[in-house]
Amino acid sequence: MASPLTTLADWQQAYRDGASPAALLPALRERLAARRDDPAVIHLLGAAALQARLEALQALAAAHPDRSALLRAHPLWGVPFAVKDNIDIAGAPTSAACPAFVHVAERSAEVVRRLEAAGAVWVAKTNLDQFATGLVGTRSPYGRPASVAAADRISGGSSSGSAVLVARGDVPFALGTDTAGSGRVPAGFNGLVGLKPTPGRVSTAGVLPACRSLDCVSLFAHDVDAAAALLALVEGPDAADPYSRFATGPAAWPEALRVGVPAHPFFFGDAGYEAAWPAATARLEALGHRVVPLDFTVLDEVAALLYEGPWVAERHAVVKALLARQPEALDATVRRVIERARGFDATAAFEAQYRLRELAARAAALWQQVDVLMVPTTTGHPRFAEVDADPVGVNSTLGRYTNFVNLLDWCALAVPAGHTPAGLPFGVTFVARMHHDAALARFARRWQGLATPLPLSWPRSEPSLPIAVVGAHLSGLPLNGQLLERGATLLEATTTAPRYRLHALPGTVPPKPGLVRDETHGRAIALEVWAMPERAVGSFLALIPAPLGLGSIELADGRRVHGFLCEAHAVAGAPDVSAFGGWRAYLDSLR
């Protein structure tokens, strides 16, 4: 019998209500063990190891007699999770879906250690495309998991088992890895959220590399809030990982964005993806965003580099000893892919790096046109028979909208987007610039219709200062670029409290207003509030000429923010334009 506890919120609520891990976790393990030859699972937590973990959880509870305090200190107390079997757990075997490679890990991966410190309990190590080489989930001697939606269709890979266990409701979340889309494609095929952070945001220490310079640990969950809260618990620098480069970006974006989509989206097969795509773009517009069709040629060229270029040599570096000693130990398709590395030399590697830099510069220009990308998570949902007939070709087609992301150091979040006419899950992926993980998650939670307050744990963002602008810095006006080039984001359009006057300052270029406080004859003046990274505030202040400056402005709801004010002497004799209600309305009147 399946557990009624499905989501992370379900498990956390059960513990808030007084449930005990000792009452829930052994029963979960028994259910998993009862599934003989489950193709999604390679190894289960042993009964003795589970008992030791339960005793450790009880010790934590004894140290925090108040249950609320316990769950604040250890928010994942007693919550089970699954781990892709290329991620180490101390005392457990790591196989990478290759029996000849199995070894017992001496130390847990840093990401597992952080989850366990928060109270989580791993219960299963899950199946994958061998050595994380594939997007299909069929390249494993331990079996071929199917999508939870259709037994004849693939689960997606390489993080196949992790996605299936979450989608079945066995665990509320799971760890995967994502180099070319392995944390996104299985999410799309199983109706889940798949979060792929900016490379380097989450430690990969203790993760068997696929392409070490590109790999990310990914998270599968049922909703964006859960995935983002989990990211907040595992992100951060790690001195043990030479590829760790944690940095923060903006906390949020404006409510209305320019969303880039493929001008000519590509789909294949009978899953009904092409018919489902227009509903996704229509939903964007219904949420108030502007859909911007883009030429994806440059992104297609980046994507092609991943498997057609020398990055495949990174996979060879991991398995070269086994490949030389026991080539038959590798799945035939995986071996075929990895052996291509022998056709590249150091010159080819550098030439590919040069080419990537050229393409990355062209790809970065897309962010001048749009704020975020939306793509189909993948291009179709093939049956096992289709993969068997053309394993490399189908795999390549599935990566059309995933392969470019890590090569460009971008972040991505796959989310459900309804169902196709064939009744299969359909998903889209939102893609953003590096370090925009926190803002991307906020954007995606609105897509999911999550109206509840943000979880207590949320991905870190860079500190910012709200700044109110009333004149030439407003959106679309001549000085707005000074905000944009410093990474500022529009938070809201509102008004001052009804205690201000606005004057048109003579002789200013471009024309600028002066805002002054007037307790007797003041009125509400339209303005915008922008969030500016604190690191950029100094350079912004240096651009503000007298008689203007930054002071404290009272908003209509009583809040106070820093914003543009004018010295009182400068408005003497200047036209009072307060009656227009704002600078933009005044400029419109001049036209």
C-alpha positions in Angstrom: 0.0 0.0 0.0 1.4 3.4 -0.9 2.0 6.0 1.8 -0.5 8.9 2.0 2.6 11.1 2.5 3.7 12.2 -1.0 5.2 15.7 -0.9 7.9 17.3 1.3 5.1 19.4 2.9 3.2 16.2 3.7 6.1 14.7 5.6 6.9 17.9 7.4 3.3 18.4 8.4 3.1 14.8 9.7 6.1 15.4 12.0 4.7 18.7 13.2 1.5 16.8 14.1 3.5 14.4 16.2 4.4 11.5 14.0 7.6 9.5 14.6 10.2 8.5 12.1 10.3 5.1 13.8 6.7 4.6 12.9 7.0 5.8 9.2 10.4 4.9 7.9 10.6 1.1 8.6 7.3 0.7 6.8 8.5 2.7 3.9 11.6 0.5 3.6 9.5 -2.6 3.8 7.3 -1.3 0.9 10.4 -0.7 -1.2 11.9 -4.1 -0.4 8.7 -5.8 -1.3 9.0 -4.6 -4.9 11.2 -7.5 -6.1 13.5 -6.5 -9.0 12.4 -2.9 -9.0 14.3 -1.4 -12.0 14.3 2.0 -10.3 16.3 0.9 -7.3 19.8 -0.5 -7.2 20.4 -0.6 -3.4 18.3 0.0 -0.3 19.3 1.3 3.1 19.9 -1.8 5.3 17.7 -2.5 8.3 20.6 -2.1 10.8 21.7 1.2 9.2 18.1 2.5 9.3 17.9 1.6 13.0 21.1 3.5 13.7 19.7 6.5 11.8 16.4 6.3 13.8 18.4 6.4 17.0 20.3 9.5 15.8 17.0 11.2 15.0 15.6 10.3 18.4 18.7 11.9 20.0 18.1 15.1 18.1 14.5 15.0 19.3 15.6 14.6 22.9 17.9 17.6 22.5 14.9 19.6 21.3 11.9 18.7 23.4 9.8 21.3 21.6 8.8 19.8 18.2 8.6 23.2 16.5 12.2 24.0 17.7 13.4 20.7 16.4 12.0 21.2 13.0 13.4 24.7 12.8 16.8 23.4 13.6 16.5 20.3 11.4 13.8 21.0 8.8 14.2 17.6 7.1 14.0 15.6 10.4 12.9 12.1 9.4 12.2 13.0 5.8 13.2 10.1 3.4 15.0 10.7 0.1 16.6 8.8 -2.7 20.1 9.2 -4.2 21.2 8.6 -7.7 23.8 5.8 -7.6 26.7 7.9 -8.9 26.6 9.9 -5.6 28.6 8.5 -2.7 27.1 7.6 0.7 29.5 6.5 3.4 29.3 2.7 3.9 27.1 2.1 0.9 28.1 0.8 -2.5 28.3 3.2 -5.5 27.8 1.4 -8.8 27.1 4.1 -11.5 25.0 1.3 -12.9 28.1 -0.8 -13.7 28.5 -4.0 -11.6 32.2 -4.1 -12.4 32.7 -0.6 -11.0 31.0 -1.2 -7.6 32.9 0.1 -4.6 31.9 1.0 -1.1 32.3 4.7 -0.4 34.3 5.8 2.6 32.7 9.3 2.8 29.4 10.7 1.8 29.1 13.3 -0.9 28.9 16.8 0.5 25.3 17.3 -0.8 24.3 14.1 1.1 26.1 15.3 4.3 24.2 18.6 4.2 20.8 16.9 3.8 21.6 14.5 6.6 22.6 17.4 8.8 19.1 18.8 8.2 17.7 15.5 9.4 16.9 13.7 6.1 17.2 9.9 5.8 18.4 8.3 2.5 16.4 5.1 1.8 17.4 4.1 -1.7 20.2 4.4 -4.3 18.6 4.7 -7.7 19.2 3.4 -11.2 20.7 5.6 -13.9 22.0 5.5 -17.4 25.4 3.9 -16.9 28.0 6.4 -15.8 25.3 9.1 -16.3 25.7 8.8 -20.0 22.3 9.3 -21.6 18.9 11.0 -21.4 16.8 7.8 -21.9 17.1 5.8 -18.7 17.5 2.5 -20.6 21.3 2.0 -20.4 21.6 0.0 -17.2 22.1 -3.7 -16.4 19.9 -3.2 -13.4 16.8 -2.7 -15.5 14.9 0.0 -17.4 12.5 2.1 -15.4 9.4 3.2 -17.2 7.6 6.6 -16.9 5.0 6.5 -14.2 2.5 7.7 -16.9 3.0 4.8 -19.4 4.7 1.5 -19.0 5.8 1.3 -22.6 7.5 4.7 -22.5 10.9 5.6 -21.1 11.4 7.3 -17.7 14.1 9.5 -19.1 17.7 9.6 -17.9 20.2 9.5 -16.7 18.6 10.1 -13.4 15.8 7.6 -14.2 15.3 5.9 -10.8 15.4 9.1 -8.8 12.6 10.6 -10.8 10.5 7.5 -10.7 10.7 7.1 -6.9 9.5 10.7 -6.4 6.8 10.4 -9.0 5.5 7.2 -7.5 5.3 8.8 -4.1 7.9 6.6 -2.5 10.0 9.6 -1.4 9.2 13.3 -1.4 12.5 14.3 -3.1 15.5 12.8 -4.7 19.0 13.7 -5.8 20.0 13.4 -9.5 22.8 14.8 -11.5 22.6 16.9 -14.6 25.2 17.5 -17.2 23.2 17.4 -20.4 19.6 17.4 -19.1 19.5 14.4 -16.8 17.8 16.4 -14.0 15.2 17.9 -16.4 14.2 15.3 -19.0 13.1 12.6 -16.4 11.2 15.4 -14.5 9.3 16.2 -17.7 8.5 12.5 -18.4 7.2 12.0 -14.9 5.3 15.2 -14.1 7.8 16.6 -11.6 9.9 19.7 -10.9 13.5 19.2 -11.8 15.9 21.9 -10.5 19.3 22.3 -12.1 21.3 25.0 -10.4 24.0 27.2 -11.8 27.2 25.0 -12.1 29.3 25.3 -9.0 26.4 26.5 -6.8 26.1 23.0 -5.2 29.2 20.9 -4.3 29.9 17.9 -6.5 32.5 16.5 -4.1 31.7 12.8 -3.8 29.8 12.7 -7.1 31.3 10.4 -9.7 31.9 12.8 -12.7 30.3 12.5 -16.1 31.8 15.8 -17.3 33.5 17.2 -14.2 33.7 20.7 -15.5 30.0 20.8 -16.3 28.3 18.5 -13.8 25.5 19.7 -11.4 23.7 17.9 -8.6 20.0 18.2 -9.4 16.8 17.9 -7.3 13.5 16.2 -8.0 10.4 17.3 -6.1 6.7 17.7 -6.6 6.6 21.5 -6.4 8.9 24.5 -6.8 8.8 25.5 -3.2 10.1 22.1 -2.1 12.9 22.1 -4.7 13.9 25.7 -3.8 13.9 25.0 -0.1 16.1 21.9 -0.6 18.5 23.9 -2.8 18.8 26.4 0.1 19.9 23.6 2.4 22.6 22.1 0.0 24.0 25.2 -1.8 27.1 27.0 -0.8 30.9 26.9 -1.2 32.9 23.7 -0.5 36.6 23.8 -0.2 36.7 20.1 -1.1 35.3 20.8 -4.5 37.7 22.6 -6.9 34.7 23.4 -9.1 32.7 25.0 -6.3 32.1 28.7 -7.2 29.1 29.8 -5.2 27.7 33.2 -5.9 24.4 35.0 -5.5 22.2 36.9 -7.9 18.9 38.9 -7.8 16.2 37.8 -5.4 13.3 38.5 -7.8 12.3 39.8 -11.1 9.4 42.1 -12.1 6.1 40.4 -12.4 5.9 41.1 -16.1 8.9 39.7 -18.1 10.0 39.2 -21.6 10.1 35.5 -22.1 12.1 34.1 -25.0 10.8 31.0 -26.7 12.0 29.0 -29.8 10.6 30.7 -32.9 10.4 27.3 -34.5 10.1 24.7 -31.8 11.0 21.1 -32.8 9.0 18.1 -31.7 8.9 14.4 -32.8 6.9 11.3 -32.1 3.3 10.6 -31.2 3.2 11.9 -27.6 1.4 15.1 -28.5 4.1 17.6 -27.4 3.6 19.9 -30.4 -0.1 20.2 -29.6 0.6 20.9 -25.9 3.1 23.7 -26.5 0.7 26.5 -27.5 -1.1 26.2 -24.2 2.2 26.8 -22.4 2.9 30.0 -24.3 -0.7 31.1 -23.8 -0.3 30.6 -20.1 2.7 32.8 -20.1 0.7 35.6 -21.7 -2.2 35.0 -19.2 0.3 35.6 -16.4 1.2 39.0 -17.9 4.4 38.1 -19.6 5.4 39.0 -23.2 6.3 36.0 -25.3 9.3 36.8 -27.6 10.1 34.3 -30.4 13.9 33.9 -30.7 16.2 32.3 -33.3 17.8 29.4 -31.3 20.5 28.7 -33.8 23.3 29.8 -31.5 21.9 27.6 -28.7 21.6 24.7 -31.1 25.3 25.1 -32.0 26.3 25.2 -28.3 24.3 22.1 -27.6 26.0 20.2 -30.5 29.4 20.7 -28.9 28.5 18.6 -25.9 28.5 15.2 -27.6 30.0 16.1 -31.0 33.0 17.9 -29.4 35.8 16.8 -27.1 33.8 17.1 -23.9 33.2 13.4 -24.3 36.8 13.0 -23.2 35.8 14.0 -19.7 33.6 10.9 -19.6 36.6 8.8 -20.9 38.8 10.2 -18.1 36.5 8.5 -15.5 36.3 5.1 -17.0 39.5 4.7 -19.1 41.0 2.1 -16.7 37.9 0.0 -16.7 37.4 0.5 -20.5 41.0 -0.7 -21.1 40.8 -3.6 -18.7 37.2 -4.8 -19.2 35.4 -3.1 -22.1 32.6 -5.6 -22.1 31.6 -4.3 -18.6 30.2 -1.1 -20.2 26.8 -0.9 -21.8 27.3 -1.2 -25.6 25.8 2.3 -26.3 27.6 3.9 -23.4 30.9 2.4 -24.6 30.2 3.6 -28.2 29.6 7.1 -26.9 32.7 7.2 -24.7 35.1 5.6 -27.2 34.6 8.6 -29.4 36.9 10.4 -27.1 39.8 8.6 -28.7 39.2 10.7 -31.9 40.0 14.0 -30.2 43.4 15.4 -29.2 44.5 18.4 -27.1 44.4 20.7 -30.1 40.7 19.8 -30.7 40.0 20.4 -27.1 41.4 23.9 -27.2 39.7 24.6 -30.5 36.4 23.6 -29.0 36.9 25.9 -26.1 37.6 28.8 -28.4 34.4 28.0 -30.3 32.4 27.8 -27.1 33.7 31.2 -26.1 32.5 32.7 -29.4 29.1 31.1 -29.2 28.7 32.1 -25.5 29.3 35.7 -26.4 26.6 35.4 -29.1 24.2 33.6 -26.7 24.7 36.3 -24.0 23.3 38.8 -26.4 20.0 37.1 -26.1 19.6 38.6 -22.6 19.4 42.0 -24.2 16.1 40.9 -25.8 14.6 38.7 -23.0 14.7 38.2 -19.3 14.2 34.4 -19.2 13.8 31.6 -21.6 11.0 29.0 -21.8 11.6 25.9 -23.8 9.9 22.5 -24.0 11.7 20.4 -21.4 12.3 17.9 -24.2 11.0 17.2 -27.7 8.9 14.1 -27.4 8.3 11.0 -25.2 9.6 7.9 -27.0 8.6 4.3 -26.3 11.3 1.8 -25.4 11.1 0.3 -28.9 12.0 3.6 -30.5 15.1 4.0 -28.3 16.1 0.4 -29.0 15.8 1.1 -32.7 18.0 4.2 -32.6 19.6 4.7 -29.1 22.0 7.5 -30.0 19.7 9.4 -32.4 16.7 9.4 -30.0 19.0 10.4 -27.1 20.4 13.3 -29.1 17.0 14.5 -30.1 15.8 14.5 -26.5 18.7 16.9 -25.6 17.7 19.6 -28.1 16.6 22.1 -25.3 18.9 20.9 -22.5 22.4 20.3 -23.8 23.4 24.0 -24.1 22.6 25.1 -20.5 25.6 23.9 -18.5 28.1 24.8 -21.3 26.9 28.4 -20.9 26.9 28.3 -17.0 23.1 29.0 -16.9 20.6 27.6 -14.5 17.3 25.9 -15.3 14.1 24.7 -13.7 11.8 22.1 -15.3 8.1 22.3 -14.3 4.9 20.5 -15.2 2.8 22.2 -17.9 -0.3 20.0 -18.1 -0.8 16.9 -20.3 -0.7 16.2 -24.0 -3.7 15.1 -26.0 -2.3 11.5 -25.6 -2.6 11.9 -21.8 1.1 12.1 -21.1 2.8 14.6 -18.8 4.1 17.7 -20.6 6.7 20.0 -19.2 8.5 23.2 -19.9 11.8 24.4 -18.6 12.7 28.0 -17.6 16.3 29.0 -18.2 18.1 32.0 -16.7 21.6 33.5 -16.5 24.1 32.2 -14.1 23.5 32.9 -10.4 19.8 33.9 -11.0 18.6 30.7 -9.2 16.6 32.5 -6.5 14.8 34.8 -8.9 14.1 31.8 -11.3 12.5 29.8 -8.5 10.3 32.8 -7.6 9.2 33.1 -11.2 8.5 29.4 -11.5 6.4 29.2 -8.3 4.1 31.8 -9.8 3.8 29.5 -12.9 2.7 26.7 -10.5 0.2 28.9 -8.8 1.9 28.8 -5.4 0.3 31.7 -3.5 1.5 30.7 0.0 4.3 32.6 1.7 7.8 31.6 0.7 9.3 28.7 2.6 11.6 29.6 5.5 14.5 28.1 3.5 15.0 29.8 0.1 18.1 30.0 -2.2 20.4 32.9 -1.2 20.4 36.0 -3.3 22.7 39.0 -3.3 21.8 41.9 -0.9 20.0 44.7 -2.5 18.7 48.2 -1.7 15.3 49.3 -2.8 15.6 52.6 -4.7 12.6 54.8 -5.7 12.8 56.7 -9.0 10.4 59.4 -10.1 11.9 60.8 -13.3 14.3 60.0 -16.1 15.2 56.7 -14.5 11.7 55.3 -15.0 11.2 52.3 -17.3 11.7 53.3 -20.9 13.0 56.8 -20.1 16.5 58.0 -21.0 18.4 57.1 -17.8 16.8 53.8 -17.1 19.8 52.1 -18.5 21.9 53.3 -15.5 19.7 50.9 -13.4 19.7 48.0 -15.8 23.5 48.0 -16.4 24.0 47.7 -12.6 21.7 44.6 -12.4 18.7 46.4 -10.8 15.3 44.8 -11.2 11.9 46.5 -11.1 10.0 45.6 -7.9 6.8 47.6 -8.3 5.2 50.7 -9.7 3.4 52.6 -6.9 3.1 56.2 -5.6 4.4 58.2 -2.8 2.3 59.0 0.3 0.2 62.2 -0.5 2.8 64.5 0.9 5.0 65.4 -2.1 5.3 68.0 -4.9 6.9 67.4 -8.3 8.7 70.2 -10.2 10.2 70.2 -13.7 13.8 71.4 -13.2 14.8 73.9 -15.9 17.9 73.3 -18.1 18.4 69.6 -17.2 19.4 67.2 -20.0 17.6 64.9 -20.2 14.7 66.6 -18.6 14.5 65.7 -14.9 12.0 66.5 -12.1 12.6 67.5 -8.6 10.6 65.8 -5.8 10.2 67.7 -2.5 8.2 66.8 0.6 5.2 69.2 1.3 3.2 68.3 4.4 0.6 71.0 3.6 -0.1 70.8 -0.1 1.4 67.5 -1.1 -0.1 64.8 -3.2 0.7 61.2 -4.3 3.3 61.1 -7.1 3.9 58.0 -9.3 7.2 56.3 -9.0 8.9 52.9 -9.5 10.8 51.0 -6.8 13.9 49.1 -8.1 16.1 46.6 -6.3 19.7 47.5 -6.8 22.5 45.2 -5.8 24.3 46.8 -2.9 27.7 46.4 -4.7 26.4 48.8 -7.4 24.9 51.5 -5.2 28.2 53.5 -4.9 28.7 53.8 -8.6 25.1 54.8 -9.0 25.4 57.5 -6.4 28.3 58.9 -8.3 26.1 59.6 -11.3 23.5 61.7 -9.4 24.1 65.4 -10.0 23.1 68.2 -7.7 20.6 69.4 -6.7 19.3 65.8 -6.7 20.3 63.1 -4.2 19.0 60.0 -2.5 16.9 60.5 0.6 14.1 58.7 2.4 10.8 58.6 0.6 7.5 57.6 2.2 5.4 55.3 0.0 1.6 55.1 -0.2 1.4 52.1 2.2 3.6 53.8 4.8 6.9 52.1 3.9 10.0 54.1 3.5 12.7 53.5 0.8 15.6 55.4 -0.5 14.8 57.5 -3.5 15.4 60.6 -5.5 14.7 63.9 -3.7 15.6 67.4 -4.6 17.1 70.3 -2.6 14.3 72.7 -1.8 16.1 75.8 -3.1 16.3 74.3 -6.6 12.6 74.1 -7.2 12.0 77.9 -6.5 10.5 79.1 -9.8 10.5 75.7 -11.4 7.2 74.7 -12.9 5.0 72.6 -10.5 3.8 69.6 -12.4 2.3 67.7 -9.4 -1.2 67.9 -10.9 -0.2 65.4 -13.5 0.4 62.8 -10.8 3.9 61.8 -12.1 6.7 62.6 -14.5 5.6 60.2 -17.2 2.2 61.8 -17.4 3.7 65.2 -17.6 6.0 64.2 -20.5 3.0 62.8 -22.3 1.2 66.1 -21.9 4.0 67.8 -23.7 3.5 65.6 -26.7 
